[in-house]
Amino acid sequence: MRWLGNTIVLPYDERVAWKWGQLSVLSERRGRARPINDTWIAACCLVANLPLATLNVKDFEDFTENDGLQLVLTANS
């Protein structure tokens, strides 16, 4: 697991699990079920009150519009 050596891993706990569940249900109710991994990433950021820096903006737009996720946008976005 050397490739993880310089990677920052956000802590996760029961609060993140609950937020993941809430996001999953809400997105399904909106008719836009999101992938499990994207929902987990959004939940980690929302619980930690951190913005998400990603080049994959399209997959997180629903979370920004409906759940308060903030994205870090760069000149290349």
mmCIF file of the N, C-alpha and C atoms, coordinates in Angstrom:
data_MODEL
# 
_entry.id   MODEL 
# 
loop_
_atom_site.group_PDB 
_atom_site.id 
_atom_site.type_symbol 
_atom_site.label_atom_id 
_atom_site.label_alt_id 
_atom_site.label_comp_id 
_atom_site.label_asym_id 
_atom_site.label_entity_id 
_atom_site.label_seq_id 
_atom_site.pdbx_PDB_ins_code 
_atom_site.Cartn_x 
_atom_site.Cartn_y 
_atom_site.Cartn_z 
_atom_site.occupancy 
_atom_site.B_iso_or_equiv 
_atom_site.pdbx_formal_charge 
_atom_site.auth_seq_id 
_atom_site.auth_comp_id 
_atom_site.auth_asym_id 
_atom_site.auth_atom_id 
_atom_site.pdbx_PDB_model_num 
ATOM 1   N N  . MET A 1 1  ? 0.812   -1.185 0.000   1.00 0.00 ? 1  MET A N  1 
ATOM 2   C CA . MET A 1 1  ? 0.000   0.000  0.000   1.00 0.00 ? 1  MET A CA 1 
ATOM 3   C C  . MET A 1 1  ? 0.861   1.257  0.000   1.00 0.00 ? 1  MET A C  1 
ATOM 4   N N  . ARG A 1 2  ? 2.010   1.198  -0.599  1.00 0.00 ? 2  ARG A N  1 
ATOM 5   C CA . ARG A 1 2  ? 2.873   2.376  -0.675  1.00 0.00 ? 2  ARG A CA 1 
ATOM 6   C C  . ARG A 1 2  ? 2.218   3.533  -1.396  1.00 0.00 ? 2  ARG A C  1 
ATOM 7   N N  . TRP A 1 3  ? 1.377   3.239  -2.385  1.00 0.00 ? 3  TRP A N  1 
ATOM 8   C CA . TRP A 1 3  ? 0.750   4.293  -3.170  1.00 0.00 ? 3  TRP A CA 1 
ATOM 9   C C  . TRP A 1 3  ? -0.146  5.169  -2.308  1.00 0.00 ? 3  TRP A C  1 
ATOM 10  N N  . LEU A 1 4  ? -0.556  4.687  -1.146  1.00 0.00 ? 4  LEU A N  1 
ATOM 11  C CA . LEU A 1 4  ? -1.379  5.483  -0.241  1.00 0.00 ? 4  LEU A CA 1 
ATOM 12  C C  . LEU A 1 4  ? -0.540  6.344  0.699   1.00 0.00 ? 4  LEU A C  1 
ATOM 13  N N  . GLY A 1 5  ? 0.752   6.182  0.676   1.00 0.00 ? 5  GLY A N  1 
ATOM 14  C CA . GLY A 1 5  ? 1.642   6.846  1.618   1.00 0.00 ? 5  GLY A CA 1 
ATOM 15  C C  . GLY A 1 5  ? 1.470   8.350  1.729   1.00 0.00 ? 5  GLY A C  1 
ATOM 16  N N  . ASN A 1 6  ? 1.275   9.036  0.628   1.00 0.00 ? 6  ASN A N  1 
ATOM 17  C CA . ASN A 1 6  ? 1.142   10.490 0.646   1.00 0.00 ? 6  ASN A CA 1 
ATOM 18  C C  . ASN A 1 6  ? -0.303  10.955 0.470   1.00 0.00 ? 6  ASN A C  1 
ATOM 19  N N  . THR A 1 7  ? -1.229  10.055 0.653   1.00 0.00 ? 7  THR A N  1 
ATOM 20  C CA . THR A 1 7  ? -2.638  10.368 0.456   1.00 0.00 ? 7  THR A CA 1 
ATOM 21  C C  . THR A 1 7  ? -3.284  10.767 1.775   1.00 0.00 ? 7  THR A C  1 
ATOM 22  N N  . ILE A 1 8  ? -4.064  11.831 1.738   1.00 0.00 ? 8  ILE A N  1 
ATOM 23  C CA . ILE A 1 8  ? -4.818  12.235 2.918   1.00 0.00 ? 8  ILE A CA 1 
ATOM 24  C C  . ILE A 1 8  ? -6.151  11.500 2.885   1.00 0.00 ? 8  ILE A C  1 
ATOM 25  N N  . VAL A 1 9  ? -6.460  10.820 3.963   1.00 0.00 ? 9  VAL A N  1 
ATOM 26  C CA . VAL A 1 9  ? -7.708  10.086 4.068   1.00 0.00 ? 9  VAL A CA 1 
ATOM 27  C C  . VAL A 1 9  ? -8.572  10.791 5.109   1.00 0.00 ? 9  VAL A C  1 
ATOM 28  N N  . LEU A 1 10 ? -9.753  11.226 4.695   1.00 0.00 ? 10 LEU A N  1 
ATOM 29  C CA . LEU A 1 10 ? -10.654 11.861 5.639   1.00 0.00 ? 10 LEU A CA 1 
ATOM 30  C C  . LEU A 1 10 ? -11.161 10.827 6.633   1.00 0.00 ? 10 LEU A C  1 
ATOM 31  N N  . PRO A 1 11 ? -11.269 11.236 7.888   1.00 0.00 ? 11 PRO A N  1 
ATOM 32  C CA . PRO A 1 11 ? -11.801 10.285 8.871   1.00 0.00 ? 11 PRO A CA 1 
ATOM 33  C C  . PRO A 1 11 ? -13.265 9.966  8.564   1.00 0.00 ? 11 PRO A C  1 
ATOM 34  N N  . TYR A 1 12 ? -13.673 8.803  8.939   1.00 0.00 ? 12 TYR A N  1 
ATOM 35  C CA . TYR A 1 12 ? -15.060 8.414  8.743   1.00 0.00 ? 12 TYR A CA 1 
ATOM 36  C C  . TYR A 1 12 ? -15.557 7.771  10.028  1.00 0.00 ? 12 TYR A C  1 
ATOM 37  N N  . ASP A 1 13 ? -16.820 7.970  10.269  1.00 0.00 ? 13 ASP A N  1 
ATOM 38  C CA . ASP A 1 13 ? -17.429 7.440  11.473  1.00 0.00 ? 13 ASP A CA 1 
ATOM 39  C C  . ASP A 1 13 ? -18.924 7.288  11.235  1.00 0.00 ? 13 ASP A C  1 
ATOM 40  N N  . GLU A 1 14 ? -19.672 7.108  12.305  1.00 0.00 ? 14 GLU A N  1 
ATOM 41  C CA . GLU A 1 14 ? -21.109 6.906  12.194  1.00 0.00 ? 14 GLU A CA 1 
ATOM 42  C C  . GLU A 1 14 ? -21.800 8.118  11.563  1.00 0.00 ? 14 GLU A C  1 
ATOM 43  N N  . ARG A 1 15 ? -21.290 9.321  11.820  1.00 0.00 ? 15 ARG A N  1 
ATOM 44  C CA . ARG A 1 15 ? -21.899 10.518 11.227  1.00 0.00 ? 15 ARG A CA 1 
ATOM 45  C C  . ARG A 1 15 ? -21.800 10.489 9.706   1.00 0.00 ? 15 ARG A C  1 
ATOM 46  N N  . VAL A 1 16 ? -20.668 10.047 9.191   1.00 0.00 ? 16 VAL A N  1 
ATOM 47  C CA . VAL A 1 16 ? -20.492 9.946  7.738   1.00 0.00 ? 16 VAL A CA 1 
ATOM 48  C C  . VAL A 1 16 ? -21.427 8.876  7.175   1.00 0.00 ? 16 VAL A C  1 
ATOM 49  N N  . ALA A 1 17 ? -21.547 7.768  7.876   1.00 0.00 ? 17 ALA A N  1 
ATOM 50  C CA . ALA A 1 17 ? -22.437 6.701  7.420   1.00 0.00 ? 17 ALA A CA 1 
ATOM 51  C C  . ALA A 1 17 ? -23.892 7.188  7.368   1.00 0.00 ? 17 ALA A C  1 
ATOM 52  N N  . TRP A 1 18 ? -24.324 7.913  8.381   1.00 0.00 ? 18 TRP A N  1 
ATOM 53  C CA . TRP A 1 18 ? -25.681 8.463  8.384   1.00 0.00 ? 18 TRP A CA 1 
ATOM 54  C C  . TRP A 1 18 ? -25.875 9.459  7.249   1.00 0.00 ? 18 TRP A C  1 
ATOM 55  N N  . LYS A 1 19 ? -24.890 10.340 7.055   1.00 0.00 ? 19 LYS A N  1 
ATOM 56  C CA . LYS A 1 19 ? -24.991 11.326 5.973   1.00 0.00 ? 19 LYS A CA 1 
ATOM 57  C C  . LYS A 1 19 ? -25.052 10.620 4.628   1.00 0.00 ? 19 LYS A C  1 
ATOM 58  N N  . TRP A 1 20 ? -24.254 9.574  4.444   1.00 0.00 ? 20 TRP A N  1 
ATOM 59  C CA . TRP A 1 20 ? -24.288 8.795  3.208   1.00 0.00 ? 20 TRP A CA 1 
ATOM 60  C C  . TRP A 1 20 ? -25.700 8.232  2.983   1.00 0.00 ? 20 TRP A C  1 
ATOM 61  N N  . GLY A 1 21 ? -26.294 7.689  4.040   1.00 0.00 ? 21 GLY A N  1 
ATOM 62  C CA . GLY A 1 21 ? -27.638 7.149  3.920   1.00 0.00 ? 21 GLY A CA 1 
ATOM 63  C C  . GLY A 1 21 ? -28.647 8.223  3.543   1.00 0.00 ? 21 GLY A C  1 
ATOM 64  N N  . GLN A 1 22 ? -28.552 9.383  4.179   1.00 0.00 ? 22 GLN A N  1 
ATOM 65  C CA . GLN A 1 22 ? -29.459 10.490 3.861   1.00 0.00 ? 22 GLN A CA 1 
ATOM 66  C C  . GLN A 1 22 ? -29.311 10.925 2.409   1.00 0.00 ? 22 GLN A C  1 
ATOM 67  N N  . LEU A 1 23 ? -28.077 11.116 1.979   1.00 0.00 ? 23 LEU A N  1 
ATOM 68  C CA . LEU A 1 23 ? -27.825 11.537 0.594   1.00 0.00 ? 23 LEU A CA 1 
ATOM 69  C C  . LEU A 1 23 ? -28.354 10.509 -0.404  1.00 0.00 ? 23 LEU A C  1 
ATOM 70  N N  . SER A 1 24 ? -28.150 9.240  -0.078  1.00 0.00 ? 24 SER A N  1 
ATOM 71  C CA . SER A 1 24 ? -28.613 8.174  -0.971  1.00 0.00 ? 24 SER A CA 1 
ATOM 72  C C  . SER A 1 24 ? -30.124 8.205  -1.124  1.00 0.00 ? 24 SER A C  1 
ATOM 73  N N  . VAL A 1 25 ? -30.836 8.312  -0.012  1.00 0.00 ? 25 VAL A N  1 
ATOM 74  C CA . VAL A 1 25 ? -32.294 8.323  -0.048  1.00 0.00 ? 25 VAL A CA 1 
ATOM 75  C C  . VAL A 1 25 ? -32.808 9.565  -0.775  1.00 0.00 ? 25 VAL A C  1 
ATOM 76  N N  . LEU A 1 26 ? -32.237 10.723 -0.451  1.00 0.00 ? 26 LEU A N  1 
ATOM 77  C CA . LEU A 1 26 ? -32.700 11.968 -1.070  1.00 0.00 ? 26 LEU A CA 1 
ATOM 78  C C  . LEU A 1 26 ? -32.473 11.969 -2.579  1.00 0.00 ? 26 LEU A C  1 
ATOM 79  N N  . SER A 1 27 ? -31.327 11.460 -3.012  1.00 0.00 ? 27 SER A N  1 
ATOM 80  C CA . SER A 1 27 ? -31.068 11.448 -4.451  1.00 0.00 ? 27 SER A CA 1 
ATOM 81  C C  . SER A 1 27 ? -32.003 10.457 -5.157  1.00 0.00 ? 27 SER A C  1 
ATOM 82  N N  . GLU A 1 28 ? -32.309 9.339  -4.521  1.00 0.00 ? 28 GLU A N  1 
ATOM 83  C CA . GLU A 1 28 ? -33.265 8.392  -5.104  1.00 0.00 ? 28 GLU A CA 1 
ATOM 84  C C  . GLU A 1 28 ? -34.652 9.021  -5.217  1.00 0.00 ? 28 GLU A C  1 
ATOM 85  N N  . ARG A 1 29 ? -35.054 9.750  -4.181  1.00 0.00 ? 29 ARG A N  1 
ATOM 86  C CA . ARG A 1 29 ? -36.368 10.404 -4.202  1.00 0.00 ? 29 ARG A CA 1 
ATOM 87  C C  . ARG A 1 29 ? -36.451 11.462 -5.299  1.00 0.00 ? 29 ARG A C  1 
ATOM 88  N N  . ARG A 1 30 ? -35.327 12.079 -5.617  1.00 0.00 ? 30 ARG A N  1 
ATOM 89  C CA . ARG A 1 30 ? -35.295 13.065 -6.703  1.00 0.00 ? 30 ARG A CA 1 
ATOM 90  C C  . ARG A 1 30 ? -35.255 12.390 -8.070  1.00 0.00 ? 30 ARG A C  1 
ATOM 91  N N  . GLY A 1 31 ? -35.132 11.064 -8.065  1.00 0.00 ? 31 GLY A N  1 
ATOM 92  C CA . GLY A 1 31 ? -35.048 10.327 -9.322  1.00 0.00 ? 31 GLY A CA 1 
ATOM 93  C C  . GLY A 1 31 ? -33.661 10.360 -9.922  1.00 0.00 ? 31 GLY A C  1 
ATOM 94  N N  . ARG A 1 32 ? -32.656 10.673 -9.104  1.00 0.00 ? 32 ARG A N  1 
ATOM 95  C CA . ARG A 1 32 ? -31.276 10.757 -9.579  1.00 0.00 ? 32 ARG A CA 1 
ATOM 96  C C  . ARG A 1 32 ? -30.361 9.981  -8.654  1.00 0.00 ? 32 ARG A C  1 
ATOM 97  N N  . ALA A 1 33 ? -30.576 8.688  -8.533  1.00 0.00 ? 33 ALA A N  1 
ATOM 98  C CA . ALA A 1 33 ? -29.715 7.873  -7.674  1.00 0.00 ? 33 ALA A CA 1 
ATOM 99  C C  . ALA A 1 33 ? -28.266 8.059  -8.094  1.00 0.00 ? 33 ALA A C  1 
ATOM 100 N N  . ARG A 1 34 ? -27.403 8.264  -7.121  1.00 0.00 ? 34 ARG A N  1 
ATOM 101 C CA . ARG A 1 34 ? -25.988 8.530  -7.389  1.00 0.00 ? 34 ARG A CA 1 
ATOM 102 C C  . ARG A 1 34 ? -25.166 7.290  -7.070  1.00 0.00 ? 34 ARG A C  1 
ATOM 103 N N  . PRO A 1 35 ? -23.998 7.132  -7.701  1.00 0.00 ? 35 PRO A N  1 
ATOM 104 C CA . PRO A 1 35 ? -23.132 5.996  -7.399  1.00 0.00 ? 35 PRO A CA 1 
ATOM 105 C C  . PRO A 1 35 ? -22.698 5.993  -5.921  1.00 0.00 ? 35 PRO A C  1 
ATOM 106 N N  . ILE A 1 36 ? -22.547 4.812  -5.374  1.00 0.00 ? 36 ILE A N  1 
ATOM 107 C CA . ILE A 1 36 ? -22.179 4.660  -3.968  1.00 0.00 ? 36 ILE A CA 1 
ATOM 108 C C  . ILE A 1 36 ? -20.905 5.422  -3.632  1.00 0.00 ? 36 ILE A C  1 
ATOM 109 N N  . ASN A 1 37 ? -19.879 5.297  -4.478  1.00 0.00 ? 37 ASN A N  1 
ATOM 110 C CA . ASN A 1 37 ? -18.592 5.933  -4.168  1.00 0.00 ? 37 ASN A CA 1 
ATOM 111 C C  . ASN A 1 37 ? -18.689 7.460  -4.205  1.00 0.00 ? 37 ASN A C  1 
ATOM 112 N N  . ASP A 1 38 ? -19.414 8.027  -5.147  1.00 0.00 ? 38 ASP A N  1 
ATOM 113 C CA . ASP A 1 38 ? -19.574 9.483  -5.206  1.00 0.00 ? 38 ASP A CA 1 
ATOM 114 C C  . ASP A 1 38 ? -20.342 9.982  -3.985  1.00 0.00 ? 38 ASP A C  1 
ATOM 115 N N  . THR A 1 39 ? -21.347 9.216  -3.579  1.00 0.00 ? 39 THR A N  1 
ATOM 116 C CA . THR A 1 39 ? -22.142 9.603  -2.412  1.00 0.00 ? 39 THR A CA 1 
ATOM 117 C C  . THR A 1 39 ? -21.301 9.555  -1.149  1.00 0.00 ? 39 THR A C  1 
ATOM 118 N N  . TRP A 1 40 ? -20.430 8.556  -1.031  1.00 0.00 ? 40 TRP A N  1 
ATOM 119 C CA . TRP A 1 40 ? -19.549 8.450  0.150   1.00 0.00 ? 40 TRP A CA 1 
ATOM 120 C C  . TRP A 1 40 ? -18.585 9.630  0.195   1.00 0.00 ? 40 TRP A C  1 
ATOM 121 N N  . ILE A 1 41 ? -18.015 9.986  -0.933  1.00 0.00 ? 41 ILE A N  1 
ATOM 122 C CA . ILE A 1 41 ? -17.093 11.126 -0.989  1.00 0.00 ? 41 ILE A CA 1 
ATOM 123 C C  . ILE A 1 41 ? -17.817 12.402 -0.579  1.00 0.00 ? 41 ILE A C  1 
ATOM 124 N N  . ALA A 1 42 ? -19.009 12.614 -1.115  1.00 0.00 ? 42 ALA A N  1 
ATOM 125 C CA . ALA A 1 42 ? -19.798 13.801 -0.760  1.00 0.00 ? 42 ALA A CA 1 
ATOM 126 C C  . ALA A 1 42 ? -20.119 13.803 0.729   1.00 0.00 ? 42 ALA A C  1 
ATOM 127 N N  . ALA A 1 43 ? -20.489 12.666 1.276   1.00 0.00 ? 43 ALA A N  1 
ATOM 128 C CA . ALA A 1 43 ? -20.810 12.576 2.703   1.00 0.00 ? 43 ALA A CA 1 
ATOM 129 C C  . ALA A 1 43 ? -19.605 12.924 3.564   1.00 0.00 ? 43 ALA A C  1 
ATOM 130 N N  . CYS A 1 44 ? -18.429 12.413 3.218   1.00 0.00 ? 44 CYS A N  1 
ATOM 131 C CA . CYS A 1 44 ? -17.211 12.733 3.977   1.00 0.00 ? 44 CYS A CA 1 
ATOM 132 C C  . CYS A 1 44 ? -16.944 14.230 3.972   1.00 0.00 ? 44 CYS A C  1 
ATOM 133 N N  . CYS A 1 45 ? -17.069 14.850 2.817   1.00 0.00 ? 45 CYS A N  1 
ATOM 134 C CA . CYS A 1 45 ? -16.822 16.293 2.709   1.00 0.00 ? 45 CYS A CA 1 
ATOM 135 C C  . CYS A 1 45 ? -17.857 17.099 3.485   1.00 0.00 ? 45 CYS A C  1 
ATOM 136 N N  . LEU A 1 46 ? -19.110 16.733 3.372   1.00 0.00 ? 46 LEU A N  1 
ATOM 137 C CA . LEU A 1 46 ? -20.171 17.468 4.059   1.00 0.00 ? 46 LEU A CA 1 
ATOM 138 C C  . LEU A 1 46 ? -20.037 17.367 5.575   1.00 0.00 ? 46 LEU A C  1 
ATOM 139 N N  . VAL A 1 47 ? -19.746 16.190 6.097   1.00 0.00 ? 47 VAL A N  1 
ATOM 140 C CA . VAL A 1 47 ? -19.597 16.021 7.539   1.00 0.00 ? 47 VAL A CA 1 
ATOM 141 C C  . VAL A 1 47 ? -18.376 16.783 8.056   1.00 0.00 ? 47 VAL A C  1 
ATOM 142 N N  . ALA A 1 48 ? -17.293 16.776 7.283   1.00 0.00 ? 48 ALA A N  1 
ATOM 143 C CA . ALA A 1 48 ? -16.073 17.487 7.691   1.00 0.00 ? 48 ALA A CA 1 
ATOM 144 C C  . ALA A 1 48 ? -16.136 18.978 7.362   1.00 0.00 ? 48 ALA A C  1 
ATOM 145 N N  . ASN A 1 49 ? -17.225 19.401 6.711   1.00 0.00 ? 49 ASN A N  1 
ATOM 146 C CA . ASN A 1 49 ? -17.393 20.800 6.296   1.00 0.00 ? 49 ASN A CA 1 
ATOM 147 C C  . ASN A 1 49 ? -16.226 21.260 5.417   1.00 0.00 ? 49 ASN A C  1 
ATOM 148 N N  . LEU A 1 50 ? -15.887 20.410 4.452   1.00 0.00 ? 50 LEU A N  1 
ATOM 149 C CA . LEU A 1 50 ? -14.792 20.690 3.527   1.00 0.00 ? 50 LEU A CA 1 
ATOM 150 C C  . LEU A 1 50 ? -15.310 20.729 2.092   1.00 0.00 ? 50 LEU A C  1 
ATOM 151 N N  . PRO A 1 51 ? -14.733 21.594 1.253   1.00 0.00 ? 51 PRO A N  1 
ATOM 152 C CA . PRO A 1 51 ? -15.089 21.563 -0.161  1.00 0.00 ? 51 PRO A CA 1 
ATOM 153 C C  . PRO A 1 51 ? -14.411 20.376 -0.841  1.00 0.00 ? 51 PRO A C  1 
ATOM 154 N N  . LEU A 1 52 ? -14.935 19.991 -1.983  1.00 0.00 ? 52 LEU A N  1 
ATOM 155 C CA . LEU A 1 52 ? -14.360 18.894 -2.757  1.00 0.00 ? 52 LEU A CA 1 
ATOM 156 C C  . LEU A 1 52 ? -13.641 19.453 -3.974  1.00 0.00 ? 52 LEU A C  1 
ATOM 157 N N  . ALA A 1 53 ? -12.393 19.111 -4.124  1.00 0.00 ? 53 ALA A N  1 
ATOM 158 C CA . ALA A 1 53 ? -11.626 19.472 -5.319  1.00 0.00 ? 53 ALA A CA 1 
ATOM 159 C C  . ALA A 1 53 ? -11.650 18.261 -6.244  1.00 0.00 ? 53 ALA A C  1 
ATOM 160 N N  . THR A 1 54 ? -12.251 18.440 -7.410  1.00 0.00 ? 54 THR A N  1 
ATOM 161 C CA . THR A 1 54 ? -12.366 17.326 -8.360  1.00 0.00 ? 54 THR A CA 1 
ATOM 162 C C  . THR A 1 54 ? -12.392 17.862 -9.781  1.00 0.00 ? 54 THR A C  1 
ATOM 163 N N  . LEU A 1 55 ? -11.918 17.063 -10.685 1.00 0.00 ? 55 LEU A N  1 
ATOM 164 C CA . LEU A 1 55 ? -12.054 17.387 -12.106 1.00 0.00 ? 55 LEU A CA 1 
ATOM 165 C C  . LEU A 1 55 ? -13.329 16.763 -12.662 1.00 0.00 ? 55 LEU A C  1 
ATOM 166 N N  . ASN A 1 56 ? -13.992 15.977 -11.834 1.00 0.00 ? 56 ASN A N  1 
ATOM 167 C CA . ASN A 1 56 ? -15.192 15.264 -12.223 1.00 0.00 ? 56 ASN A CA 1 
ATOM 168 C C  . ASN A 1 56 ? -16.430 16.003 -11.707 1.00 0.00 ? 56 ASN A C  1 
ATOM 169 N N  . VAL A 1 57 ? -16.566 17.247 -12.069 1.00 0.00 ? 57 VAL A N  1 
ATOM 170 C CA . VAL A 1 57 ? -17.628 18.116 -11.564 1.00 0.00 ? 57 VAL A CA 1 
ATOM 171 C C  . VAL A 1 57 ? -19.013 17.560 -11.872 1.00 0.00 ? 57 VAL A C  1 
ATOM 172 N N  . LYS A 1 58 ? -19.191 17.021 -13.050 1.00 0.00 ? 58 LYS A N  1 
ATOM 173 C CA . LYS A 1 58 ? -20.506 16.529 -13.488 1.00 0.00 ? 58 LYS A CA 1 
ATOM 174 C C  . LYS A 1 58 ? -21.111 15.532 -12.499 1.00 0.00 ? 58 LYS A C  1 
ATOM 175 N N  . ASP A 1 59 ? -20.297 14.642 -11.941 1.00 0.00 ? 59 ASP A N  1 
ATOM 176 C CA . ASP A 1 59 ? -20.811 13.616 -11.037 1.00 0.00 ? 59 ASP A CA 1 
ATOM 177 C C  . ASP A 1 59 ? -21.202 14.157 -9.670  1.00 0.00 ? 59 ASP A C  1 
ATOM 178 N N  . PHE A 1 60 ? -20.803 15.394 -9.352  1.00 0.00 ? 60 PHE A N  1 
ATOM 179 C CA . PHE A 1 60 ? -21.093 15.947 -8.032  1.00 0.00 ? 60 PHE A CA 1 
ATOM 180 C C  . PHE A 1 60 ? -22.045 17.134 -8.082  1.00 0.00 ? 60 PHE A C  1 
ATOM 181 N N  . GLU A 1 61 ? -22.497 17.519 -9.283  1.00 0.00 ? 61 GLU A N  1 
ATOM 182 C CA . GLU A 1 61 ? -23.389 18.673 -9.417  1.00 0.00 ? 61 GLU A CA 1 
ATOM 183 C C  . GLU A 1 61 ? -24.677 18.506 -8.626  1.00 0.00 ? 61 GLU A C  1 
ATOM 184 N N  . ASP A 1 62 ? -25.242 17.321 -8.612  1.00 0.00 ? 62 ASP A N  1 
ATOM 185 C CA . ASP A 1 62 ? -26.481 17.081 -7.886  1.00 0.00 ? 62 ASP A CA 1 
ATOM 186 C C  . ASP A 1 62 ? -26.297 17.358 -6.392  1.00 0.00 ? 62 ASP A C  1 
ATOM 187 N N  . PHE A 1 63 ? -25.153 16.979 -5.848  1.00 0.00 ? 63 PHE A N  1 
ATOM 188 C CA . PHE A 1 63 ? -24.873 17.226 -4.428  1.00 0.00 ? 63 PHE A CA 1 
ATOM 189 C C  . PHE A 1 63 ? -24.683 18.722 -4.153  1.00 0.00 ? 63 PHE A C  1 
ATOM 190 N N  . THR A 1 64 ? -24.120 19.447 -5.098  1.00 0.00 ? 64 THR A N  1 
ATOM 191 C CA . THR A 1 64 ? -23.940 20.892 -4.889  1.00 0.00 ? 64 THR A CA 1 
ATOM 192 C C  . THR A 1 64 ? -25.277 21.610 -4.966  1.00 0.00 ? 64 THR A C  1 
ATOM 193 N N  . GLU A 1 65 ? -26.122 21.208 -5.891  1.00 0.00 ? 65 GLU A N  1 
ATOM 194 C CA . GLU A 1 65 ? -27.411 21.870 -6.082  1.00 0.00 ? 65 GLU A CA 1 
ATOM 195 C C  . GLU A 1 65 ? -28.400 21.571 -4.970  1.00 0.00 ? 65 GLU A C  1 
ATOM 196 N N  . ASN A 1 66 ? -28.338 20.383 -4.389  1.00 0.00 ? 66 ASN A N  1 
ATOM 197 C CA . ASN A 1 66 ? -29.374 19.946 -3.452  1.00 0.00 ? 66 ASN A CA 1 
ATOM 198 C C  . ASN A 1 66 ? -28.921 19.728 -2.017  1.00 0.00 ? 66 ASN A C  1 
ATOM 199 N N  . ASP A 1 67 ? -27.635 19.526 -1.794  1.00 0.00 ? 67 ASP A N  1 
ATOM 200 C CA . ASP A 1 67 ? -27.190 19.116 -0.464  1.00 0.00 ? 67 ASP A CA 1 
ATOM 201 C C  . ASP A 1 67 ? -26.134 20.024 0.154   1.00 0.00 ? 67 ASP A C  1 
ATOM 202 N N  . GLY A 1 68 ? -25.744 21.063 -0.556  1.00 0.00 ? 68 GLY A N  1 
ATOM 203 C CA . GLY A 1 68 ? -24.803 22.022 0.010   1.00 0.00 ? 68 GLY A CA 1 
ATOM 204 C C  . GLY A 1 68 ? -23.331 21.696 -0.159  1.00 0.00 ? 68 GLY A C  1 
ATOM 205 N N  . LEU A 1 69 ? -23.011 20.683 -0.956  1.00 0.00 ? 69 LEU A N  1 
ATOM 206 C CA . LEU A 1 69 ? -21.602 20.376 -1.200  1.00 0.00 ? 69 LEU A CA 1 
ATOM 207 C C  . LEU A 1 69 ? -20.961 21.520 -1.981  1.00 0.00 ? 69 LEU A C  1 
ATOM 208 N N  . GLN A 1 70 ? -19.802 21.948 -1.520  1.00 0.00 ? 70 GLN A N  1 
ATOM 209 C CA . GLN A 1 70 ? -19.074 22.996 -2.227  1.00 0.00 ? 70 GLN A CA 1 
ATOM 210 C C  . GLN A 1 70 ? -17.941 22.356 -3.024  1.00 0.00 ? 70 GLN A C  1 
ATOM 211 N N  . LEU A 1 71 ? -17.793 22.819 -4.255  1.00 0.00 ? 71 LEU A N  1 
ATOM 212 C CA . LEU A 1 71 ? -16.709 22.332 -5.109  1.00 0.00 ? 71 LEU A CA 1 
ATOM 213 C C  . LEU A 1 71 ? -15.659 23.413 -5.265  1.00 0.00 ? 71 LEU A C  1 
ATOM 214 N N  . VAL A 1 72 ? -14.417 23.000 -5.327  1.00 0.00 ? 72 VAL A N  1 
ATOM 215 C CA . VAL A 1 72 ? -13.320 23.901 -5.625  1.00 0.00 ? 72 VAL A CA 1 
ATOM 216 C C  . VAL A 1 72 ? -13.137 23.891 -7.131  1.00 0.00 ? 72 VAL A C  1 
ATOM 217 N N  . LEU A 1 73 ? -13.328 25.021 -7.759  1.00 0.00 ? 73 LEU A N  1 
ATOM 218 C CA . LEU A 1 73 ? -13.197 25.117 -9.200  1.00 0.00 ? 73 LEU A CA 1 
ATOM 219 C C  . LEU A 1 73 ? -11.888 25.806 -9.545  1.00 0.00 ? 73 LEU A C  1 
ATOM 220 N N  . THR A 1 74 ? -11.231 25.300 -10.566 1.00 0.00 ? 74 THR A N  1 
ATOM 221 C CA . THR A 1 74 ? -9.979  25.889 -11.016 1.00 0.00 ? 74 THR A CA 1 
ATOM 222 C C  . THR A 1 74 ? -10.172 26.468 -12.412 1.00 0.00 ? 74 THR A C  1 
ATOM 223 N N  . ALA A 1 75 ? -9.155  27.097 -12.919 1.00 0.00 ? 75 ALA A N  1 
ATOM 224 C CA . ALA A 1 75 ? -9.227  27.682 -14.258 1.00 0.00 ? 75 ALA A CA 1 
ATOM 225 C C  . ALA A 1 75 ? -9.482  26.618 -15.315 1.00 0.00 ? 75 ALA A C  1 
ATOM 226 N N  . ASN A 1 76 ? -9.098  25.370 -15.040 1.00 0.00 ? 76 ASN A N  1 
ATOM 227 C CA . ASN A 1 76 ? -9.262  24.279 -15.997 1.00 0.00 ? 76 ASN A CA 1 
ATOM 228 C C  . ASN A 1 76 ? -10.630 23.619 -15.903 1.00 0.00 ? 76 ASN A C  1 
ATOM 229 N N  . SER A 1 77 ? -11.439 23.998 -14.944 1.00 0.00 ? 77 SER A N  1 
ATOM 230 C CA . SER A 1 77 ? -12.738 23.332 -14.728 1.00 0.00 ? 77 SER A CA 1 
ATOM 231 C C  . SER A 1 77 ? -13.737 23.709 -15.788 1.00 0.00 ? 77 SER A C  1 
# 
